[in-house]
């Protein structure tokens, strides 16, 4: 039996030219999560990250406390889906809504609508089919838990975690985006992997967030 800890990356740079890097708060969140995981007794046998910068930077912050001795394995299957590419395909030949990347409420509304259209096959020539995304996330989980590890830490993105939880729970496809929109930065989702299948252990844990720091540390992007 293995326990797979899926960690969403810390706060990235919403609205900046390069989203795929942590904000100053994101770096702080990752270090605080590392301290919290150490206090919880986290002792991973293996660590994996997606291939995106925000995944690596989050792990580096976590590992300042955990002190895992080797570089993490990189599994691109844990990368986020290409929301920008989906938007380009959805709005091909049409003007996109203004302020999409600066207005958080609008951004998340468009994310939800776009993913639902993507899942239904209503977006022509997307950068990746939804079924292909689901397959690669599933394959990455299998690679991460191959062999006999007891505890595996993975730093990934909200889409991969939402897809995993929806699939493990046998929920309909549209549950993926509803779950994704609830996933906090640096939250932990635990999946128990047995010979009989995958089982949800916990969802959206935030051991690094306390009543004293929640107003600053609780973020979703």
N, C-alpha and C positions, 0 to 999 in steps of 0.2 A: 504494500500500500504506500502511496506517495501523497503528500499534501503539496499542492501547487498554490503558491501565493502570487496572485496577479496584482501588481501594483501599477496604478495609473501614474503617469509622469506628473511632476510638480508643475506649478503654474508656468505656462509658456508666455511668449511675448505677443499677446493679443493686440491687434491693430498695428503692429510694427511691420517693417518691410520683410523681416525674417521671423516668422512665428516660431520656427523650429529651434528655439533656444530658450533657456529658462530666464525668467525675470529675476531681479534681485530677491524678491520674496520667494520665488520658486526654489532658488538655491537654499534659502533658509528652511523652507518646508522640507526639503529632502534631507537636510542634516538633522532636523528635529525628528523626522520619521525614523532615521537610522538609530537615534538614541532610544526612541520608543520601542523599536523592534528588538534592540539589544536587551532592554528591560523585560520584554515579553519572552526572552529566551530563544530568539531566532538564531538558529545555527544551520544555515543552508548547506546541503551537500553539493548543490549546483546552482549557478546563477546564469540567467540568460536575459538579453535585452533585445528589443527590436533594433533596426538599423538606423533609426532617426536620432538626431543630435539630442533632442530633449530626453530620450530614453537613457542615453549614456550619461548625460549630465545629472540626471536624477539618481542614477545608480552611484555615480561618484560621490554625491552628497551623502547618500545612505551609507556608503561604505566607509566614510570617515569614522563612523562609530562601529560598524560591524567588523571591519578589518578582514574581509574575505581575501584570501591570499593570492588568487589568480584572476586574470582578466575574465570578464563574463563572456559566454558564448553569444554570438550574434545570430539571431533567427529573424530574417526579414518578414517571415510570415506573421510576426507580431506587430508589423507596422500598421499605422492608421490607414484607412481608405483615403483616396484622393478626393477630398471634398471640393477643392478648387477645380479639379478636372471634371467632376460631376456637374458643378455649376456651369462650366464652360459648355458642356454638352447639353445641359438642360436649356440654357439661354442662347444657344447658337443662333446668331442672326437677330437676337433681341437684346434690348438693353436690360441689364441687371438692376435690381433695386439699389438705390444710393445708400451709402453709409453701412453697407453690408459688413464691412470689417472693422467698424468702429462702434456701431450700435449693438451691444451684446444681445438685447432682447430680439432684435431683428435677425441677428446672426443665428441664434438658436432656433428661431421660428423657421428660417430658411433651411437650416440643417435638417430639421425634422421633416419638412415637406419634401426636400430633395431625396432624402434616404427612402422615404415611403414610395416615391415614384421610381427610384432605382430598384427597389425590391420587387416592384410590380412589373419591371421590364419596360416602363414607360419612357425611359431616357434612351435616346438613340445613340449608339456608339459611345458608351461610357468608357472611361479609361480602364475599368475592370468590371466584369460582371459581378453582381451580388453573389451568385453561387460560387464564383471563383474566390471571392473574399472569404466566404464562410469556409470553403475547403482549405484555404491556406492557413487560416487561424486554427482550425482543427488539426491540421498536420503539424503546425508549430507546437501545439500542446503535446502531441504524441512524441515529438522529438525531445521536448524538454523533460519528459518523464520517462524516457526510454532507459532501460537498465533497472537498477534497484535503488534509486535515491529515495530517502524518506521525506526530505524537505527541499523544495525547489522554489527559488525566488525568480520571478520574471518581471521586468519593468516594460510596460507596454502602453497602449493608449485606450481611451474610453470605448472606441468602436469595437476593438478586439475583446474587451472585457464584457461589454454588453452582448455581443454575439455569443460569447462563451456561456454566459449565465442563461440567456434565452434558450440556447441549445441544450444545455444540461438539464434545465427544467422542463423541456419539452413544450416550450411556449411557442406561439405563432411568430412568424418572422418579424412582424411589426413591434414585438416586445423589445427587440434589440435596441431601437432608437429610444424608446421610452426609458429603458434602463440606462442607456448611455447618457442621457440628459440629466440623470440623477447622480452620476459618478463624480465624486469630489477629487480634486487634485491630491495626489499622494495617498489615496485610499487603497485599502487592501481587500481583495476578494479571495477567499480560500476555496479551492476545489479539491475534494478528496478523490483520488484515482485508485480504483480497485480493479481486480480482474473482472468484476461484474459491470464496470462502467464508471462514469464520472458523477459525482454527487456534490451539491452545493453545501459548503461548510459555513460560509459567512459571506456577506455582501456589504461593500462600502464602509468597512471599518476605518476609523481615523484615530488611531491611538496617539498620534502626535498633537491632536487638537483637544484643548481643555476649555473650561468655562472662562478662564482668564485670557486665553489668546484667540478664541474663536472668531471674534470680530475681524481680526487681521488675517488669520491663517486659513479660514474657510473660503476656498475659491473653487471655481468650476471650469476654468479655461486656461 
